Amino acid sequence: MERCSQVLEVQIEQEGSAHRASYFVEGGTIHASIAGKIVAVPVGPRSAADTVKSLLSGYLAQRSRLRASGARWTNA
């Protein structure tokens, strides 16, 4: 269990690069800073660190898809 209001950081590696997100838990809510944006999600059955890693991974996957889609449009 994470301590309330303590700012923590997680890191994942994707495509050979390290990506980080910071977060804190307060009032049953996880507040994560991912790419300069604050994301708030309720605390669930998984650890807050695992939840933030999943959010970060999803953000990176979406960013990758958008870049690939944009490349297809500019090369058409």
C-alpha angles and dihedrals in degrees: 000000000000120000115249118259094004110132111228134177135218129194133200131182120225128169090353095305130106116231124191137198129182125212146167134199121228132161095354092308130109112219110197129184108213120171091341095308126109116230119190120198132164119258108260137181093288123075117270090242092056091047092052091047089054092049091049092047090050091050091051092048091051092048090050092050092049092050092049091048092049091050090054091053095047093046095048 
